[in-house]
Amino acid sequence: MGGVPVGQAAAGVLVQWLGPRATILVLGAFLAMLAAAATLSGEVRRAPPVAQARARLVS
């Protein structure tokens, strides 16, 4: 939750410096890199199904 104000401030600065179109492209590229990193992460790919993970937490 603490990252939301930082992201909003960064987006505001980018809009001021680059303009709206370039900001959308920069932020879109950043999100695409995050998605690729999560996809390539072995921990994420080997994560158990949600139901199985919940069952471990409850027991």
mmCIF file of the N, C-alpha and C atoms, coordinates in Angstrom:
data_MODEL
# 
_entry.id   MODEL 
# 
loop_
_atom_site.group_PDB 
_atom_site.id 
_atom_site.type_symbol 
_atom_site.label_atom_id 
_atom_site.label_alt_id 
_atom_site.label_comp_id 
_atom_site.label_asym_id 
_atom_site.label_entity_id 
_atom_site.label_seq_id 
_atom_site.pdbx_PDB_ins_code 
_atom_site.Cartn_x 
_atom_site.Cartn_y 
_atom_site.Cartn_z 
_atom_site.occupancy 
_atom_site.B_iso_or_equiv 
_atom_site.pdbx_formal_charge 
_atom_site.auth_seq_id 
_atom_site.auth_comp_id 
_atom_site.auth_asym_id 
_atom_site.auth_atom_id 
_atom_site.pdbx_PDB_model_num 
ATOM 1   N N  . MET A 1 1  ? 0.815  -1.200  0.000   1.00 0.00 ? 1  MET A N  1 
ATOM 2   C CA . MET A 1 1  ? 0.000  0.000   0.000   1.00 0.00 ? 1  MET A CA 1 
ATOM 3   C C  . MET A 1 1  ? 0.853  1.257   0.000   1.00 0.00 ? 1  MET A C  1 
ATOM 4   N N  . GLY A 1 2  ? 2.057  1.192   0.527   1.00 0.00 ? 2  GLY A N  1 
ATOM 5   C CA . GLY A 1 2  ? 2.913  2.364   0.588   1.00 0.00 ? 2  GLY A CA 1 
ATOM 6   C C  . GLY A 1 2  ? 3.455  2.773   -0.766  1.00 0.00 ? 2  GLY A C  1 
ATOM 7   N N  . GLY A 1 3  ? 3.366  1.873   -1.740  1.00 0.00 ? 3  GLY A N  1 
ATOM 8   C CA . GLY A 1 3  ? 3.890  2.181   -3.060  1.00 0.00 ? 3  GLY A CA 1 
ATOM 9   C C  . GLY A 1 3  ? 2.963  3.034   -3.911  1.00 0.00 ? 3  GLY A C  1 
ATOM 10  N N  . VAL A 1 4  ? 1.709  3.106   -3.535  1.00 0.00 ? 4  VAL A N  1 
ATOM 11  C CA . VAL A 1 4  ? 0.738  3.853   -4.341  1.00 0.00 ? 4  VAL A CA 1 
ATOM 12  C C  . VAL A 1 4  ? 1.091  5.343   -4.418  1.00 0.00 ? 4  VAL A C  1 
ATOM 13  N N  . PRO A 1 5  ? 1.377  6.017   -3.312  1.00 0.00 ? 5  PRO A N  1 
ATOM 14  C CA . PRO A 1 5  ? 1.734  7.438   -3.432  1.00 0.00 ? 5  PRO A CA 1 
ATOM 15  C C  . PRO A 1 5  ? 3.019  7.655   -4.224  1.00 0.00 ? 5  PRO A C  1 
ATOM 16  N N  . VAL A 1 6  ? 3.972  6.736   -4.088  1.00 0.00 ? 6  VAL A N  1 
ATOM 17  C CA . VAL A 1 6  ? 5.230  6.856   -4.836  1.00 0.00 ? 6  VAL A CA 1 
ATOM 18  C C  . VAL A 1 6  ? 4.946  6.716   -6.334  1.00 0.00 ? 6  VAL A C  1 
ATOM 19  N N  . GLY A 1 7  ? 4.108  5.753   -6.698  1.00 0.00 ? 7  GLY A N  1 
ATOM 20  C CA . GLY A 1 7  ? 3.749  5.572   -8.097  1.00 0.00 ? 7  GLY A CA 1 
ATOM 21  C C  . GLY A 1 7  ? 3.008  6.770   -8.663  1.00 0.00 ? 7  GLY A C  1 
ATOM 22  N N  . GLN A 1 8  ? 2.123  7.319   -7.875  1.00 0.00 ? 8  GLN A N  1 
ATOM 23  C CA . GLN A 1 8  ? 1.379  8.493   -8.328  1.00 0.00 ? 8  GLN A CA 1 
ATOM 24  C C  . GLN A 1 8  ? 2.311  9.689   -8.520  1.00 0.00 ? 8  GLN A C  1 
ATOM 25  N N  . ALA A 1 9  ? 3.239  9.864   -7.598  1.00 0.00 ? 9  ALA A N  1 
ATOM 26  C CA . ALA A 1 9  ? 4.193  10.966  -7.732  1.00 0.00 ? 9  ALA A CA 1 
ATOM 27  C C  . ALA A 1 9  ? 5.089  10.763  -8.949  1.00 0.00 ? 9  ALA A C  1 
ATOM 28  N N  . ALA A 1 10 ? 5.555  9.517   -9.145  1.00 0.00 ? 10 ALA A N  1 
ATOM 29  C CA . ALA A 1 10 ? 6.405  9.229   -10.303 1.00 0.00 ? 10 ALA A CA 1 
ATOM 30  C C  . ALA A 1 10 ? 5.649  9.469   -11.604 1.00 0.00 ? 10 ALA A C  1 
ATOM 31  N N  . ALA A 1 11 ? 4.394  9.061   -11.651 1.00 0.00 ? 11 ALA A N  1 
ATOM 32  C CA . ALA A 1 11 ? 3.595  9.280   -12.856 1.00 0.00 ? 11 ALA A CA 1 
ATOM 33  C C  . ALA A 1 11 ? 3.405  10.772  -13.102 1.00 0.00 ? 11 ALA A C  1 
ATOM 34  N N  . GLY A 1 12 ? 3.185  11.537  -12.066 1.00 0.00 ? 12 GLY A N  1 
ATOM 35  C CA . GLY A 1 12 ? 3.033  12.983  -12.219 1.00 0.00 ? 12 GLY A CA 1 
ATOM 36  C C  . GLY A 1 12 ? 4.292  13.642  -12.760 1.00 0.00 ? 12 GLY A C  1 
ATOM 37  N N  . VAL A 1 13 ? 5.444  13.209  -12.229 1.00 0.00 ? 13 VAL A N  1 
ATOM 38  C CA . VAL A 1 13 ? 6.717  13.759  -12.706 1.00 0.00 ? 13 VAL A CA 1 
ATOM 39  C C  . VAL A 1 13 ? 6.946  13.378  -14.161 1.00 0.00 ? 13 VAL A C  1 
ATOM 40  N N  . LEU A 1 14 ? 6.664  12.131  -14.501 1.00 0.00 ? 14 LEU A N  1 
ATOM 41  C CA . LEU A 1 14 ? 6.840  11.691  -15.885 1.00 0.00 ? 14 LEU A CA 1 
ATOM 42  C C  . LEU A 1 14 ? 5.925  12.461  -16.840 1.00 0.00 ? 14 LEU A C  1 
ATOM 43  N N  . VAL A 1 15 ? 4.696  12.704  -16.434 1.00 0.00 ? 15 VAL A N  1 
ATOM 44  C CA . VAL A 1 15 ? 3.781  13.466  -17.294 1.00 0.00 ? 15 VAL A CA 1 
ATOM 45  C C  . VAL A 1 15 ? 4.326  14.877  -17.507 1.00 0.00 ? 15 VAL A C  1 
ATOM 46  N N  . GLN A 1 16 ? 4.863  15.467  -16.441 1.00 0.00 ? 16 GLN A N  1 
ATOM 47  C CA . GLN A 1 16 ? 5.424  16.819  -16.565 1.00 0.00 ? 16 GLN A CA 1 
ATOM 48  C C  . GLN A 1 16 ? 6.627  16.837  -17.506 1.00 0.00 ? 16 GLN A C  1 
ATOM 49  N N  . TRP A 1 17 ? 7.517  15.838  -17.379 1.00 0.00 ? 17 TRP A N  1 
ATOM 50  C CA . TRP A 1 17 ? 8.753  15.812  -18.163 1.00 0.00 ? 17 TRP A CA 1 
ATOM 51  C C  . TRP A 1 17 ? 8.554  15.300  -19.584 1.00 0.00 ? 17 TRP A C  1 
ATOM 52  N N  . LEU A 1 18 ? 7.772  14.216  -19.729 1.00 0.00 ? 18 LEU A N  1 
ATOM 53  C CA . LEU A 1 18 ? 7.687  13.527  -21.018 1.00 0.00 ? 18 LEU A CA 1 
ATOM 54  C C  . LEU A 1 18 ? 6.394  13.763  -21.779 1.00 0.00 ? 18 LEU A C  1 
ATOM 55  N N  . GLY A 1 19 ? 5.344  14.145  -21.075 1.00 0.00 ? 19 GLY A N  1 
ATOM 56  C CA . GLY A 1 19 ? 4.030  14.263  -21.691 1.00 0.00 ? 19 GLY A CA 1 
ATOM 57  C C  . GLY A 1 19 ? 3.235  12.986  -21.470 1.00 0.00 ? 19 GLY A C  1 
ATOM 58  N N  . PRO A 1 20 ? 1.930  13.040  -21.716 1.00 0.00 ? 20 PRO A N  1 
ATOM 59  C CA . PRO A 1 20 ? 1.077  11.902  -21.403 1.00 0.00 ? 20 PRO A CA 1 
ATOM 60  C C  . PRO A 1 20 ? 1.350  10.652  -22.236 1.00 0.00 ? 20 PRO A C  1 
ATOM 61  N N  . ARG A 1 21 ? 1.576  10.798  -23.525 1.00 0.00 ? 21 ARG A N  1 
ATOM 62  C CA . ARG A 1 21 ? 1.781  9.616   -24.376 1.00 0.00 ? 21 ARG A CA 1 
ATOM 63  C C  . ARG A 1 21 ? 3.050  8.870   -24.002 1.00 0.00 ? 21 ARG A C  1 
ATOM 64  N N  . ALA A 1 22 ? 4.133  9.607   -23.845 1.00 0.00 ? 22 ALA A N  1 
ATOM 65  C CA . ALA A 1 22 ? 5.401  8.966   -23.486 1.00 0.00 ? 22 ALA A CA 1 
ATOM 66  C C  . ALA A 1 22 ? 5.314  8.336   -22.096 1.00 0.00 ? 22 ALA A C  1 
ATOM 67  N N  . THR A 1 23 ? 4.594  8.985   -21.186 1.00 0.00 ? 23 THR A N  1 
ATOM 68  C CA . THR A 1 23 ? 4.425  8.430   -19.840 1.00 0.00 ? 23 THR A CA 1 
ATOM 69  C C  . THR A 1 23 ? 3.702  7.099   -19.898 1.00 0.00 ? 23 THR A C  1 
ATOM 70  N N  . ILE A 1 24 ? 2.654  7.031   -20.695 1.00 0.00 ? 24 ILE A N  1 
ATOM 71  C CA . ILE A 1 24 ? 1.919  5.773   -20.835 1.00 0.00 ? 24 ILE A CA 1 
ATOM 72  C C  . ILE A 1 24 ? 2.828  4.696   -21.402 1.00 0.00 ? 24 ILE A C  1 
ATOM 73  N N  . LEU A 1 25 ? 3.654  5.040   -22.382 1.00 0.00 ? 25 LEU A N  1 
ATOM 74  C CA . LEU A 1 25 ? 4.579  4.069   -22.958 1.00 0.00 ? 25 LEU A CA 1 
ATOM 75  C C  . LEU A 1 25 ? 5.617  3.610   -21.939 1.00 0.00 ? 25 LEU A C  1 
ATOM 76  N N  . VAL A 1 26 ? 6.167  4.542   -21.185 1.00 0.00 ? 26 VAL A N  1 
ATOM 77  C CA . VAL A 1 26 ? 7.180  4.193   -20.181 1.00 0.00 ? 26 VAL A CA 1 
ATOM 78  C C  . VAL A 1 26 ? 6.571  3.300   -19.104 1.00 0.00 ? 26 VAL A C  1 
ATOM 79  N N  . LEU A 1 27 ? 5.431  3.682   -18.576 1.00 0.00 ? 27 LEU A N  1 
ATOM 80  C CA . LEU A 1 27 ? 4.800  2.884   -17.527 1.00 0.00 ? 27 LEU A CA 1 
ATOM 81  C C  . LEU A 1 27 ? 4.327  1.536   -18.056 1.00 0.00 ? 27 LEU A C  1 
ATOM 82  N N  . GLY A 1 28 ? 3.856  1.500   -19.292 1.00 0.00 ? 28 GLY A N  1 
ATOM 83  C CA . GLY A 1 28 ? 3.468  0.233   -19.903 1.00 0.00 ? 28 GLY A CA 1 
ATOM 84  C C  . GLY A 1 28 ? 4.655  -0.699  -20.062 1.00 0.00 ? 28 GLY A C  1 
ATOM 85  N N  . ALA A 1 29 ? 5.788  -0.151  -20.475 1.00 0.00 ? 29 ALA A N  1 
ATOM 86  C CA . ALA A 1 29 ? 7.005  -0.962  -20.605 1.00 0.00 ? 29 ALA A CA 1 
ATOM 87  C C  . ALA A 1 29 ? 7.457  -1.475  -19.241 1.00 0.00 ? 29 ALA A C  1 
ATOM 88  N N  . PHE A 1 30 ? 7.361  -0.640  -18.235 1.00 0.00 ? 30 PHE A N  1 
ATOM 89  C CA . PHE A 1 30 ? 7.716  -1.056  -16.874 1.00 0.00 ? 30 PHE A CA 1 
ATOM 90  C C  . PHE A 1 30 ? 6.827  -2.201  -16.402 1.00 0.00 ? 30 PHE A C  1 
ATOM 91  N N  . LEU A 1 31 ? 5.529  -2.084  -16.627 1.00 0.00 ? 31 LEU A N  1 
ATOM 92  C CA . LEU A 1 31 ? 4.603  -3.147  -16.218 1.00 0.00 ? 31 LEU A CA 1 
ATOM 93  C C  . LEU A 1 31 ? 4.836  -4.427  -17.014 1.00 0.00 ? 31 LEU A C  1 
ATOM 94  N N  . ALA A 1 32 ? 5.179  -4.296  -18.286 1.00 0.00 ? 32 ALA A N  1 
ATOM 95  C CA . ALA A 1 32 ? 5.488  -5.477  -19.087 1.00 0.00 ? 32 ALA A CA 1 
ATOM 96  C C  . ALA A 1 32 ? 6.733  -6.180  -18.562 1.00 0.00 ? 32 ALA A C  1 
ATOM 97  N N  . MET A 1 33 ? 7.735  -5.406  -18.135 1.00 0.00 ? 33 MET A N  1 
ATOM 98  C CA . MET A 1 33 ? 8.938  -6.021  -17.560 1.00 0.00 ? 33 MET A CA 1 
ATOM 99  C C  . MET A 1 33 ? 8.620  -6.724  -16.246 1.00 0.00 ? 33 MET A C  1 
ATOM 100 N N  . LEU A 1 34 ? 7.771  -6.128  -15.427 1.00 0.00 ? 34 LEU A N  1 
ATOM 101 C CA . LEU A 1 34 ? 7.364  -6.781  -14.181 1.00 0.00 ? 34 LEU A CA 1 
ATOM 102 C C  . LEU A 1 34 ? 6.616  -8.078  -14.457 1.00 0.00 ? 34 LEU A C  1 
ATOM 103 N N  . ALA A 1 35 ? 5.740  -8.064  -15.440 1.00 0.00 ? 35 ALA A N  1 
ATOM 104 C CA . ALA A 1 35 ? 4.992  -9.269  -15.795 1.00 0.00 ? 35 ALA A CA 1 
ATOM 105 C C  . ALA A 1 35 ? 5.928  -10.357 -16.313 1.00 0.00 ? 35 ALA A C  1 
ATOM 106 N N  . ALA A 1 36 ? 6.904  -9.976  -17.121 1.00 0.00 ? 36 ALA A N  1 
ATOM 107 C CA . ALA A 1 36 ? 7.873  -10.951 -17.632 1.00 0.00 ? 36 ALA A CA 1 
ATOM 108 C C  . ALA A 1 36 ? 8.705  -11.527 -16.497 1.00 0.00 ? 36 ALA A C  1 
ATOM 109 N N  . ALA A 1 37 ? 9.128  -10.689 -15.570 1.00 0.00 ? 37 ALA A N  1 
ATOM 110 C CA . ALA A 1 37 ? 9.907  -11.169 -14.431 1.00 0.00 ? 37 ALA A CA 1 
ATOM 111 C C  . ALA A 1 37 ? 9.098  -12.149 -13.587 1.00 0.00 ? 37 ALA A C  1 
ATOM 112 N N  . ALA A 1 38 ? 7.830  -11.849 -13.352 1.00 0.00 ? 38 ALA A N  1 
ATOM 113 C CA . ALA A 1 38 ? 6.977  -12.756 -12.583 1.00 0.00 ? 38 ALA A CA 1 
ATOM 114 C C  . ALA A 1 38 ? 6.757  -14.058 -13.335 1.00 0.00 ? 38 ALA A C  1 
ATOM 115 N N  . THR A 1 39 ? 6.584  -13.973 -14.646 1.00 0.00 ? 39 THR A N  1 
ATOM 116 C CA . THR A 1 39 ? 6.364  -15.164 -15.455 1.00 0.00 ? 39 THR A CA 1 
ATOM 117 C C  . THR A 1 39 ? 7.593  -16.059 -15.458 1.00 0.00 ? 39 THR A C  1 
ATOM 118 N N  . LEU A 1 40 ? 8.767  -15.474 -15.509 1.00 0.00 ? 40 LEU A N  1 
ATOM 119 C CA . LEU A 1 40 ? 9.999  -16.241 -15.564 1.00 0.00 ? 40 LEU A CA 1 
ATOM 120 C C  . LEU A 1 40 ? 10.479 -16.714 -14.190 1.00 0.00 ? 40 LEU A C  1 
ATOM 121 N N  . SER A 1 41 ? 9.877  -16.203 -13.138 1.00 0.00 ? 41 SER A N  1 
ATOM 122 C CA . SER A 1 41 ? 10.279 -16.576 -11.785 1.00 0.00 ? 41 SER A CA 1 
ATOM 123 C C  . SER A 1 41 ? 9.890  -18.019 -11.487 1.00 0.00 ? 41 SER A C  1 
ATOM 124 N N  . GLY A 1 42 ? 10.865 -18.804 -11.072 1.00 0.00 ? 42 GLY A N  1 
ATOM 125 C CA . GLY A 1 42 ? 10.603 -20.191 -10.730 1.00 0.00 ? 42 GLY A CA 1 
ATOM 126 C C  . GLY A 1 42 ? 9.664  -20.323 -9.541  1.00 0.00 ? 42 GLY A C  1 
ATOM 127 N N  . GLU A 1 43 ? 9.783  -19.433 -8.574  1.00 0.00 ? 43 GLU A N  1 
ATOM 128 C CA . GLU A 1 43 ? 8.916  -19.479 -7.399  1.00 0.00 ? 43 GLU A CA 1 
ATOM 129 C C  . GLU A 1 43 ? 7.449  -19.289 -7.785  1.00 0.00 ? 43 GLU A C  1 
ATOM 130 N N  . VAL A 1 44 ? 7.196  -18.396 -8.692  1.00 0.00 ? 44 VAL A N  1 
ATOM 131 C CA . VAL A 1 44 ? 5.814  -18.148 -9.123  1.00 0.00 ? 44 VAL A CA 1 
ATOM 132 C C  . VAL A 1 44 ? 5.291  -19.336 -9.930  1.00 0.00 ? 44 VAL A C  1 
ATOM 133 N N  . ARG A 1 45 ? 6.135  -19.878 -10.819 1.00 0.00 ? 45 ARG A N  1 
ATOM 134 C CA . ARG A 1 45 ? 5.693  -20.995 -11.660 1.00 0.00 ? 45 ARG A CA 1 
ATOM 135 C C  . ARG A 1 45 ? 5.459  -22.263 -10.851 1.00 0.00 ? 45 ARG A C  1 
ATOM 136 N N  . ARG A 1 46 ? 6.206  -22.441 -9.750  1.00 0.00 ? 46 ARG A N  1 
ATOM 137 C CA . ARG A 1 46 ? 6.060  -23.650 -8.938  1.00 0.00 ? 46 ARG A CA 1 
ATOM 138 C C  . ARG A 1 46 ? 5.109  -23.460 -7.758  1.00 0.00 ? 46 ARG A C  1 
ATOM 139 N N  . ALA A 1 47 ? 4.464  -22.331 -7.671  1.00 0.00 ? 47 ALA A N  1 
ATOM 140 C CA . ALA A 1 47 ? 3.552  -22.062 -6.553  1.00 0.00 ? 47 ALA A CA 1 
ATOM 141 C C  . ALA A 1 47 ? 2.387  -23.047 -6.583  1.00 0.00 ? 47 ALA A C  1 
ATOM 142 N N  . PRO A 1 48 ? 1.964  -23.506 -5.402  1.00 0.00 ? 48 PRO A N  1 
ATOM 143 C CA . PRO A 1 48 ? 0.836  -24.435 -5.363  1.00 0.00 ? 48 PRO A CA 1 
ATOM 144 C C  . PRO A 1 48 ? -0.469 -23.724 -5.722  1.00 0.00 ? 48 PRO A C  1 
ATOM 145 N N  . PRO A 1 49 ? -1.478 -24.497 -6.117  1.00 0.00 ? 49 PRO A N  1 
ATOM 146 C CA . PRO A 1 49 ? -2.794 -23.882 -6.366  1.00 0.00 ? 49 PRO A CA 1 
ATOM 147 C C  . PRO A 1 49 ? -3.296 -23.156 -5.110  1.00 0.00 ? 49 PRO A C  1 
ATOM 148 N N  . VAL A 1 50 ? -4.133 -22.176 -5.294  1.00 0.00 ? 50 VAL A N  1 
ATOM 149 C CA . VAL A 1 50 ? -4.618 -21.355 -4.179  1.00 0.00 ? 50 VAL A CA 1 
ATOM 150 C C  . VAL A 1 50 ? -5.292 -22.216 -3.114  1.00 0.00 ? 50 VAL A C  1 
ATOM 151 N N  . ALA A 1 51 ? -6.143 -23.159 -3.517  1.00 0.00 ? 51 ALA A N  1 
ATOM 152 C CA . ALA A 1 51 ? -6.852 -23.998 -2.549  1.00 0.00 ? 51 ALA A CA 1 
ATOM 153 C C  . ALA A 1 51 ? -5.859 -24.790 -1.694  1.00 0.00 ? 51 ALA A C  1 
ATOM 154 N N  . GLN A 1 52 ? -4.816 -25.304 -2.307  1.00 0.00 ? 52 GLN A N  1 
ATOM 155 C CA . GLN A 1 52 ? -3.812 -26.074 -1.574  1.00 0.00 ? 52 GLN A CA 1 
ATOM 156 C C  . GLN A 1 52 ? -3.029 -25.169 -0.614  1.00 0.00 ? 52 GLN A C  1 
ATOM 157 N N  . ALA A 1 53 ? -2.693 -23.981 -1.046  1.00 0.00 ? 53 ALA A N  1 
ATOM 158 C CA . ALA A 1 53 ? -1.975 -23.044 -0.192  1.00 0.00 ? 53 ALA A CA 1 
ATOM 159 C C  . ALA A 1 53 ? -2.843 -22.625 1.001   1.00 0.00 ? 53 ALA A C  1 
ATOM 160 N N  . ARG A 1 54 ? -4.130 -22.402 0.763   1.00 0.00 ? 54 ARG A N  1 
ATOM 161 C CA . ARG A 1 54 ? -5.032 -22.045 1.867   1.00 0.00 ? 54 ARG A CA 1 
ATOM 162 C C  . ARG A 1 54 ? -5.152 -23.187 2.857   1.00 0.00 ? 54 ARG A C  1 
ATOM 163 N N  . ALA A 1 55 ? -5.231 -24.415 2.349   1.00 0.00 ? 55 ALA A N  1 
ATOM 164 C CA . ALA A 1 55 ? -5.338 -25.567 3.237   1.00 0.00 ? 55 ALA A CA 1 
ATOM 165 C C  . ALA A 1 55 ? -4.109 -25.666 4.139   1.00 0.00 ? 55 ALA A C  1 
ATOM 166 N N  . ARG A 1 56 ? -2.950 -25.342 3.641   1.00 0.00 ? 56 ARG A N  1 
ATOM 167 C CA . ARG A 1 56 ? -1.727 -25.363 4.461   1.00 0.00 ? 56 ARG A CA 1 
ATOM 168 C C  . ARG A 1 56 ? -1.783 -24.307 5.537   1.00 0.00 ? 56 ARG A C  1 
ATOM 169 N N  . LEU A 1 57 ? -2.340 -23.138 5.226   1.00 0.00 ? 57 LEU A N  1 
ATOM 170 C CA . LEU A 1 57 ? -2.413 -22.070 6.221   1.00 0.00 ? 57 LEU A CA 1 
ATOM 171 C C  . LEU A 1 57 ? -3.395 -22.395 7.338   1.00 0.00 ? 57 LEU A C  1 
ATOM 172 N N  . VAL A 1 58 ? -4.482 -23.062 6.998   1.00 0.00 ? 58 VAL A N  1 
ATOM 173 C CA . VAL A 1 58 ? -5.522 -23.362 7.982   1.00 0.00 ? 58 VAL A CA 1 
ATOM 174 C C  . VAL A 1 58 ? -5.070 -24.482 8.921   1.00 0.00 ? 58 VAL A C  1 
ATOM 175 N N  . SER A 1 59 ? -4.376 -25.473 8.378   1.00 0.00 ? 59 SER A N  1 
ATOM 176 C CA . SER A 1 59 ? -4.003 -26.615 9.234   1.00 0.00 ? 59 SER A CA 1 
ATOM 177 C C  . SER A 1 59 ? -2.803 -26.365 10.074  1.00 0.00 ? 59 SER A C  1 
# 
